[in-house]
Amino acid sequence: MNVPFETVTPAPVDPTALPFRVRMRDGVRLATDVYLPEGESVDEPGPTILVRLPYDKSGTYASMPLIARYLTGRGYRVAVQDVRGKFRSEGETLLFVNEVHDGYDTLEWITHQPWSDGIVGMWGDSYYGYTQWAAVASGHRALRAIAPRVTGTELGQVVDNPDGTRDVEMGIHLGYMATHYVGPDTYEWEPDPGHRPLIAPFEEFFRTLGRRSPSFDVAFPEEVRLRRWPEGHPFDHRAVPVLHTVGWYDNCAPWHWRDIEELARRPDWANQQYLLIDAIDHENYHLSGAPYDDESRDHALDQNAFRALLPGYLDPALDFFDIFLRQQGNPADLPRVRWHLVHGGEEGFRKDAHWPPAGSRVVSLHLGPDAGTPDGDTPGLLSPTPLEIPSAASWTHDPEDPVPSAAPNAFAYLQTNPRLHEWSKRRDVLVFDAEPTPAPLDLAGPVSLDIALTTTGPSTHLFAKLLDVHANGDAELVAHGRVHIENPARRLTLSLGHAGYRLRTGHRLRLHLHSSDFPEFVLHPGTGENPWLATRGERTTQRIRLGGADGARLVLTVASPEH
């Protein structure tokens, strides 16, 4: 059976770029385009912004020529590079592991160019945010500031938690490698999520293509974690100013928040962190324009739409670089935290010295039984006071009828901005409702769930989604988390990330608990088998404690009323 696919090859080099082949220490040459400010010669030195990415430096997906020209309009030199093994660059196509040394060698090359004054900053999203951290880990002194967006140092990893649990593997985990890391080109194709075993479409694709992904074969069936940081973890290196751009709706945000929380515990890094938290998803769709059902407003389909978002996309980083690369301005005047309060009115970004904001308080809502769920079936109540009498609630996970993922593309959640009230009617979703709020309630900080859970299976997945239920019954996402539990007899704390969200008067909070979110996340078969290899599933029942000393509770961070 042949699998249909399209091959994305390198686009023509932009006519305004100066193309180079930058030699690495092992002789491999990386394709690099340099853009200079209009009217300036190659002999006029200035600070450089470097971008290293695997998505074609000349293509329309990342739109680097448009971005580069915007950056040069502020007087910066811009170097954009295809990472090793991708598009026009030579070398092996292997995810993550070459970026530290290649980052150092590229920085070193820049410092010897006539258009460089030896000062470099880095910018970019996702993988080209990761390459910024790799450059930090290289220890090169020319790197003075970075602006990573929607990314993290653990990007692409299924993270093990200190309590013995681990993250739930994204469905795209192997798909990314089979799309972007087979060879220099990108291969666009769609695996059939209904196929069992889940791995079969990948093997069919490789047979159709006639080649395999080395990164895929390292990750599956038993992952061999290759050494990402040959010179030590980036956080153990010299601290540089960092502008983090985090999206409330970014599916990769858990990796980014873990970095932010870790850096906050390190004084040298904490003093140089700046947060920009916006109502965006991974693909930079913004809540203010959602859903994007008009192609002329969809920046993935229309370059004019992408050009229109450049100021919001790039200006915060440029203002940041002006201070730390050019010394134009005082770092003390740059807000340490700027955050978008979802549904917060016309106030725009709020500014704070800390995150969570000063004066925030922790509020607990206890999960308890009640007869008021939408279908009148499974009880659920979120109460500010715990119930004295212990009880329990349960749901059954059926791998043959999993809870479906809400968005067709998890990376572009706001492209459709789905409503989730229909999920409340499923018998495999536990629902807990709070009372409607009598006044606006602003969430501003971490959200977590303390819970004791058991399962009839050898392990289970737990998904928790916090929703805002409108007066008309619609429900939209506020925060979410997930965990794979091998030893479900213990109590655990599940992070739902962070929230910056106004619950408006008359709205209520709702919590969904379930054991699948497919195909965004790999489907638990209900057995001890590798989920990619399972050919059948078994139902499992999950049970949680309510009330009493061990009862489950939702923990929120609430901004002070005067904030």
C-alpha positions in Angstrom: 0.0 0.0 0.0 1.5 3.3 -1.1 1.1 6.3 1.2 0.4 9.6 -0.6 2.8 12.4 0.2 4.2 15.7 -1.1 7.8 16.7 -1.1 8.8 20.2 -0.1 12.1 21.2 -1.6 14.2 24.4 -1.1 12.6 27.6 -2.4 14.7 29.9 -4.5 17.2 32.0 -2.4 15.7 35.5 -1.9 17.3 38.0 -4.3 18.0 40.4 -1.5 20.1 37.8 0.4 23.8 37.2 0.3 24.2 33.4 0.2 27.1 31.7 2.0 28.3 28.2 2.8 29.5 28.3 6.4 32.1 25.6 7.2 31.7 23.8 10.5 34.6 22.2 12.4 34.1 18.8 10.7 34.1 20.3 7.2 30.3 20.2 6.7 29.0 23.4 5.1 25.7 25.0 6.3 23.7 27.2 3.9 23.4 30.7 5.3 21.7 33.8 3.9 22.8 37.2 5.1 20.5 40.3 4.9 22.0 43.8 5.4 20.1 47.0 6.1 19.1 48.8 2.9 21.8 51.1 1.7 24.6 49.7 3.9 27.7 48.0 2.4 29.2 44.7 3.6 32.0 46.8 5.2 29.8 48.6 7.7 29.7 46.6 10.9 26.7 46.3 13.3 24.9 43.8 15.6 23.5 40.7 14.0 20.4 38.6 14.6 20.9 34.9 13.9 18.2 32.4 13.1 18.9 28.7 12.7 16.0 26.6 11.6 15.1 23.3 9.9 12.1 24.7 7.9 13.8 26.2 4.8 15.4 29.6 5.2 13.9 30.6 1.9 10.4 29.1 2.1 7.0 30.5 2.8 6.2 28.4 5.9 8.7 30.3 8.2 8.7 33.4 5.9 12.2 34.2 6.8 12.8 36.6 3.9 9.9 38.8 5.0 11.1 38.6 8.6 14.7 39.3 7.7 13.7 42.5 5.8 11.6 43.7 8.7 14.6 43.2 11.1 17.0 44.9 8.8 14.6 47.8 8.7 15.6 48.4 12.3 19.2 48.4 11.4 20.2 44.8 12.2 22.2 42.5 10.1 20.4 39.1 9.8 21.8 35.7 9.2 19.4 32.9 8.5 20.7 29.3 8.3 19.3 25.9 7.3 20.5 23.6 10.2 22.7 20.6 9.4 21.1 18.1 7.0 18.1 20.3 6.1 17.3 21.8 2.7 20.5 23.4 1.3 22.8 22.5 4.2 25.1 19.5 4.1 25.5 16.8 6.8 23.4 14.2 8.5 19.7 14.9 9.1 19.5 14.2 12.9 17.3 15.9 15.3 18.7 18.1 18.1 22.2 16.7 18.6 24.4 18.8 16.4 23.0 22.2 17.3 25.5 23.1 20.1 28.7 22.8 18.1 27.1 24.1 14.9 25.7 27.1 16.8 29.2 27.9 18.2 30.9 27.6 14.7 28.2 29.8 13.1 28.6 32.5 15.8 32.4 32.3 15.4 32.0 32.8 11.6 29.7 35.8 12.1 32.3 37.5 14.3 34.9 37.4 11.5 32.6 39.0 8.8 33.1 42.7 7.8 29.5 43.5 8.4 29.6 42.2 12.0 30.7 44.1 15.1 31.0 40.9 17.1 27.6 41.2 18.9 24.9 38.7 18.1 21.4 38.0 19.3 19.1 35.1 18.4 15.4 34.9 17.7 12.9 32.3 16.7 10.0 29.9 17.3 9.9 26.3 18.4 12.9 24.4 16.9 14.6 27.7 16.1 14.0 28.7 19.7 15.7 25.4 20.8 18.7 26.3 18.6 19.1 29.5 20.6 19.5 27.5 23.8 22.0 25.2 22.0 24.0 28.3 21.2 23.9 29.4 24.9 25.1 25.9 25.7 28.1 26.4 23.3 29.4 29.1 25.5 30.3 31.5 22.7 30.9 35.0 24.0 29.4 36.8 21.0 25.9 35.7 22.0 24.5 38.6 24.1 20.8 38.0 24.2 18.1 35.5 23.0 14.4 35.7 22.3 13.0 32.2 22.2 9.3 31.8 21.4 7.0 28.9 22.1 9.8 26.4 22.8 11.9 24.8 25.5 15.2 23.1 26.2 13.2 19.8 26.6 11.4 20.4 23.3 10.3 17.0 21.8 11.1 15.0 24.9 8.6 12.9 26.9 9.6 14.3 30.3 9.9 12.1 33.4 8.6 13.9 36.5 10.3 13.7 40.0 7.2 11.9 41.4 7.6 8.9 39.2 5.0 9.9 36.6 5.8 11.1 33.1 4.3 13.3 30.4 1.9 11.7 27.9 3.5 11.4 24.5 2.2 13.6 21.8 0.8 11.9 18.7 3.0 14.1 16.6 6.2 12.9 18.4 7.1 10.3 15.8 5.2 12.1 13.1 7.5 15.1 13.3 10.5 13.0 12.6 8.8 11.2 9.7 7.9 14.6 8.2 10.9 16.9 8.8 13.8 14.6 9.7 13.9 11.9 7.0 16.3 13.9 4.8 17.0 17.4 3.6 13.5 17.9 2.2 10.2 17.9 4.1 7.6 15.2 3.3 4.0 16.3 4.0 1.7 13.3 4.6 -1.0 12.3 7.1 -0.8 9.0 9.1 -4.2 7.3 9.5 -5.0 7.5 13.3 -7.6 4.8 12.9 -5.0 2.2 11.9 -3.9 -0.5 14.3 -1.2 -0.7 15.3 -0.6 3.0 15.3 3.0 2.5 14.0 1.9 0.7 10.8 1.3 3.9 8.7 4.8 5.1 9.4 6.3 1.8 8.2 4.2 2.0 5.1 5.3 5.6 4.5 9.0 4.7 4.8 8.5 1.8 2.4 6.7 4.1 -0.1 9.5 6.7 0.3 12.3 4.2 0.0 14.2 5.7 3.0 13.9 6.0 6.8 14.3 8.7 9.4 17.4 8.2 11.5 15.8 10.2 14.3 12.7 8.0 14.1 14.8 4.9 14.5 16.6 6.3 17.5 13.3 7.1 19.2 11.4 3.9 18.4 10.7 1.2 19.5 13.0 1.9 22.5 14.2 5.5 22.7 17.9 6.1 22.9 18.4 9.6 24.2 21.2 11.1 22.3 23.4 13.7 24.0 21.8 17.1 23.3 24.3 19.1 25.5 27.8 18.0 24.8 29.2 21.1 26.6 26.7 20.9 29.5 23.1 22.2 29.9 22.5 25.8 28.8 21.4 26.8 32.3 24.8 25.9 33.6 26.5 28.3 31.3 26.9 32.1 31.4 23.5 33.8 31.8 22.3 36.0 29.0 19.2 38.2 28.8 16.2 36.2 27.7 12.9 37.4 26.3 10.5 34.4 26.6 7.4 34.6 24.5 4.9 32.1 25.8 1.4 31.3 24.3 -1.6 30.6 26.5 -2.8 28.3 23.8 0.5 26.8 22.8 0.6 23.0 22.9 4.3 23.2 23.6 3.9 25.6 26.5 4.7 22.9 29.2 8.3 22.7 28.0 8.6 26.5 28.1 7.0 26.9 31.5 9.4 24.3 33.0 12.3 26.4 31.7 10.9 29.6 33.1 10.3 28.0 36.5 13.8 26.4 36.6 15.5 29.7 35.6 13.6 31.5 38.3 15.3 29.3 40.9 18.8 30.3 39.6 19.7 33.9 40.7 22.1 34.7 37.8 19.4 33.7 35.3 16.4 35.0 37.2 17.8 38.5 37.1 17.9 38.4 33.3 14.5 36.8 32.4 11.8 38.8 30.7 8.3 37.3 30.0 5.9 38.1 27.2 2.8 35.9 27.7 0.2 36.3 24.9 -3.1 34.8 23.8 -1.4 32.9 20.9 -1.0 29.3 19.9 2.1 27.6 18.5 1.5 28.8 15.0 1.0 32.4 16.2 -2.8 32.6 15.7 -4.2 35.1 18.2 -7.4 34.8 20.2 -8.5 38.2 19.0 -8.9 36.9 15.5 -10.2 33.4 16.2 -11.5 31.5 14.5 -9.7 32.1 11.2 -12.3 30.9 8.8 -11.5 33.6 6.2 -8.4 32.6 4.2 -7.5 36.3 3.7 -6.9 36.5 7.5 -5.1 33.2 7.8 -1.3 33.8 7.7 -0.6 30.2 6.8 -2.5 30.7 3.6 -1.9 34.4 2.7 1.5 36.2 2.8 -0.3 39.5 3.1 -1.9 38.3 6.3 1.5 37.2 7.6 3.0 40.6 6.7 0.3 42.3 8.7 1.2 40.5 11.9 4.9 41.3 11.7 4.9 44.3 14.1 3.2 42.3 16.9 5.4 39.3 16.1 8.8 41.1 16.0 8.6 44.5 17.7 8.9 43.2 21.2 12.0 41.3 20.3 13.5 44.3 18.5 12.8 46.6 21.5 14.6 44.0 23.6 17.5 43.7 21.3 17.9 47.5 21.0 18.6 47.5 24.8 20.8 44.4 25.0 22.6 44.5 21.7 22.9 48.2 21.0 22.6 49.6 24.6 19.9 51.9 23.4 17.8 52.3 26.6 17.9 51.1 30.1 17.1 47.5 31.0 15.4 48.8 34.2 12.7 50.4 31.9 11.8 47.1 30.3 8.9 45.4 32.1 10.0 42.1 33.5 6.5 40.6 32.8 4.0 41.6 30.1 0.9 39.4 30.0 -2.3 39.3 28.1 -5.4 38.8 30.3 -7.8 36.7 28.2 -11.2 38.5 28.0 -9.7 41.3 30.1 -11.2 44.1 28.0 -9.3 46.8 26.1 -6.4 47.1 28.6 -3.9 45.3 26.4 -0.8 43.9 28.0 -0.5 44.2 31.7 2.9 44.9 33.2 4.4 43.4 36.4 7.7 43.0 38.1 7.0 39.3 38.9 5.0 36.3 37.7 2.6 35.6 39.2 1.7 39.2 39.9 2.3 40.7 43.3 -0.7 40.2 45.6 -1.9 37.0 43.9 -3.4 34.4 46.1 -3.9 30.7 46.0 -7.5 29.4 45.9 -8.6 25.8 46.2 -11.8 24.3 44.8 -12.7 20.9 46.0 -14.1 18.2 43.8 -17.3 16.7 45.2 -20.5 14.9 44.2 -23.6 16.8 43.0 -26.5 15.9 40.7 -26.1 18.9 38.4 -24.0 17.9 35.5 -25.3 18.7 32.0 -26.6 15.2 31.2 -27.8 14.5 34.8 -25.6 11.5 35.0 -22.2 11.5 36.8 -22.2 14.0 39.7 -19.6 16.8 39.9 -19.1 19.9 41.9 -16.3 22.4 42.5 -16.7 23.8 45.9 -14.6 26.3 48.0 -15.1 24.1 51.0 -14.2 20.4 51.2 -16.9 17.8 51.8 -16.5 16.1 55.2 -17.8 12.7 54.0 -15.4 10.9 51.7 -16.8 9.4 48.4 -15.5 8.6 45.0 -16.2 9.0 41.3 -15.1 7.0 38.3 -15.0 6.8 34.5 -14.2 4.1 32.0 -11.6 4.5 29.3 -12.5 2.6 26.1 -9.6 2.6 23.5 -12.1 1.7 20.8 -14.1 4.9 21.5 -11.5 7.5 22.8 -12.3 11.1 23.8 -11.5 13.0 20.6 -9.1 15.9 20.4 -11.0 19.2 20.0 -8.7 20.9 17.4 -7.9 19.4 14.1 -4.4 20.8 14.4 -3.1 21.1 18.0 -0.3 23.5 16.9 -2.9 25.9 15.5 -5.5 25.6 18.2 -6.9 29.1 17.7 -7.3 28.6 13.9 -10.6 26.9 14.9 -10.8 27.9 18.6 -13.1 24.9 19.4 -15.9 24.9 22.0 -15.8 22.0 24.4 -19.4 21.8 25.9 -20.2 18.6 23.8 -17.4 16.8 25.6 -19.3 17.3 28.9 -22.0 14.9 27.7 -19.6 11.9 27.2 -19.8 9.1 29.8 -16.0 8.8 29.8 -15.5 12.4 30.9 -16.0 13.4 34.5 -17.4 16.9 34.9 -17.2 19.2 37.9 -18.8 22.6 37.9 -18.3 25.6 40.1 -21.0 28.1 40.9 -21.3 31.1 38.5 -19.0 33.9 39.6 -20.9 37.0 40.9 -18.1 39.3 39.8 -15.1 39.0 37.4 -12.4 36.6 38.6 -8.9 37.0 37.2 -6.7 33.9 37.1 -3.0 34.8 37.0 -0.5 32.1 37.6 -0.1 28.3 38.1 -3.1 25.9 38.0 -2.8 22.4 39.4 -4.9 19.4 40.4 -4.1 17.4 43.6 -5.7 14.0 43.2 -5.5 10.4 44.3 -6.3 8.0 41.5 -6.5 4.3 41.0 -7.0 2.3 37.8 -7.9 -1.3 36.9 -5.2 -1.3 34.3 -1.4 -1.5 34.8 -1.1 2.2 34.1 -3.3 5.0 32.8 -3.4 8.5 31.3 -5.1 11.4 33.1 -6.1 14.5 31.2 -7.5 17.5 33.0 -9.0 20.5 31.3 -10.2 23.7 33.0 -13.0 25.4 31.1 -14.9 28.7 31.1 -18.6 27.9 30.7 -20.6 30.8 29.3 -24.1 31.7 30.2 -25.4 30.1 27.0 -23.6 26.8 27.8 -20.6 27.2 25.5 -17.4 26.1 27.1 -13.9 27.3 26.1 -10.4 26.2 27.2 -8.7 28.0 30.1 -5.9 25.6 31.0 -5.0 21.9 30.6 -2.6 19.2 31.7 -1.9 15.5 31.3 0.1 12.8 32.9 1.0 9.1 32.4 0.7 7.2 35.7 2.5 3.9 36.2 1.8 3.7 39.9 -1.7 5.1 40.3 -2.2 4.2 44.0 -0.3 7.3 45.0 -1.5 10.9 45.3 -0.1 13.2 42.7 -0.1 16.8 41.7 -0.9 17.4 38.0 0.2 20.7 36.6 -2.3 22.4 34.2 0.3 25.0 33.3 -0.4 28.7 33.9 -3.4 30.8 33.2 -4.0 34.5 32.5 -7.8 34.5 32.2 -10.8 36.6 33.3 -13.8 34.6 34.2 -16.6 37.1 33.5 -19.6 37.7 35.7 -22.2 34.9 35.4 -19.6 32.5 33.9 -18.5 29.3 35.8 -15.4 27.2 35.9 -15.7 23.5 34.8 -13.2 20.7 35.1 -13.1 17.8 32.7 -11.2 14.6 33.7 -10.7 11.7 31.2 -8.1 9.2 30.0 -7.7 10.0 26.2 -7.3 13.0 23.9 -6.8 11.3 20.6 -5.1 11.8 18.2 -3.3 14.8 19.7 -1.9 12.4 22.3 -0.9 8.7 21.9 -3.8 6.4 22.8 -3.4 4.3 25.9 -4.4 0.7 25.0 -5.5 -0.1 28.5 -2.8 -2.8 28.6 0.9 -2.8 29.4 1.8 -2.8 25.7 3.7 0.0 23.8 0.8 2.1 22.6 2.3 2.4 19.1 2.4 -1.4 18.8 -0.9 -2.4 20.4 -3.4 -4.1 18.0 -6.3 -4.2 20.5 -7.5 -2.4 23.6 -8.9 -3.2 26.9 -11.3 -1.0 28.9 -10.1 0.3 32.2 -11.9 2.1 35.0 -10.3 5.1 36.8 -11.4 6.0 40.2 -10.7 9.2 42.2 -11.3 10.1 45.8 -13.7 13.0 46.7 -14.1 14.7 50.0 -12.3 14.0 53.3 -8.6 14.6 53.8 -7.6 12.9 50.6 -10.2 14.4 48.3 -9.2 15.9 45.0 -8.9 19.6 44.7 -8.2 22.2 42.0 -5.6 24.8 43.0 -5.8 28.2 41.2 -3.8 31.4 41.4 -6.0 34.4 41.5 -4.9 38.0 41.0 -5.8 40.6 43.6 -9.0 42.5 42.9 -7.1 45.9 42.7 -4.5 44.5 40.2 
